[in-house]
């Protein structure tokens, strides 16, 4: 039975195709980019715009890890362990599994970023 699930997983991976996703520079909120299976193995991503003073709201990475790629603006990644990371244009922030965190726009212009989350389980 276990071998069949591995074979099914390999078959699903074989159907994945390279692709591009066009970012909408006029977006003013959250726009999904990759939606997970069957589009990807485990990865999900989206584009977010936070206006000055806005936050995305506290949430946890759970069983996933997350990367945040800042395209424009400034802000902070506020993690539950009281660690605050500065977010500036052209930076990438990493948030490990099981970490409660929030992203806050601390600047005067929109904070635009892309988040990418994937299962934290080793591939093998």
N, C-alpha and C positions, 0 to 999 in steps of 0.2 A: 504494500500500500504506500509506504514512504517513497519508494522509487517512482511510483506514478505521479506523486505530487512534484517531485523534482523534475521529471520529464515534462509535466504540464507547465512548470515555471520556465524551463528552458524553451519550450515551444512559444510561450507568451513573449519571452524576450526576443525570440527570433522574428516576431512580427513587428517589433519596434522599428521605426524609421527615423533617420535624421530629419530635423525640421527647423524652421525659423519661426519666430513669433515677433510680429511688429509691435513695438511699444507705441502707445498713444500719448504723444507729448501734451495733449490738451486734457488728459484725464484729470479729474479732480477728486478722486476717491480711491477705492480699491478695485483693481482689475485682475482677475485670475489670468495666469500665463500658462502654466502647466498644471494639469488637474489630477495627476497620479494615474494609477492603472485604469484603463489599458494604454493610456498615452505614454506613461513612463513606468519603470519598475516600482519605485516608491516615491520618487521626487514630486514635490508640489512647489509652485512658486506663484508670485503675484507682484503687481506693481501697486505701491501705496503712495498717496499724497496726504500729508498732514499739514494743516494750516497753522500759523503761529499760535502757540499755546495748546494745540490739540495733542492728544495722545491716542495710541492704538488701544490702550486698556491692558491691564495686567492679564497675562495668560502664561501657560506653561508649555514648554517644548514637549513634555511628556516623554514618550519613547522615541522622539525624533531629535535631531540636531538641526540648528538653523544658522544660515549665513544671511547677513543683511548688507547689501551693496548700495551705498549712498550715491545718488546721481546728482542731487542739488540740495542746497540748504544746509542747516546745522541742527543738531539735536543731541539727545542722549539715549543710550540704552541703559535702563535702570534695572539691575538684576536683584533677585531676592536676597542674595548674600551681601547686600548693601554696596555692591561694586557698581560704579557708574562709569560707562565708557562714552567718550565724546564721539559723536558722529559728524563727520564733515564730508563734503564733496570728495569723491574718489577714494573713499575708505570702505573697508570691508570689516564687519564685526561678526564674531562667532559666538554663538550661544549653545552650550552643551546640553545634553539630554537632562530632563527632570529639573529644569531651571525656570522658575517663575520670573517673568520680566515684563517690561513695558518700554515702548519707544515713544519719546516725547519730543515735539518740535520746540526747541528753546530759542530759535532764531526769529527773525523778522520777515522771512520769506518762506514760501512753501518748502517743506522737507519732502523730497521725492526719493524713494528707495525701492529696491527689489528685494524680496525675501525669497529664500530657497530653503525648503525643509526636506529632509529625507530620513528614512528609518535609520536608527542608530545601531541596528543589528549588523554585525560583520557579514559581508558577502562571502560566501564560500561554498 
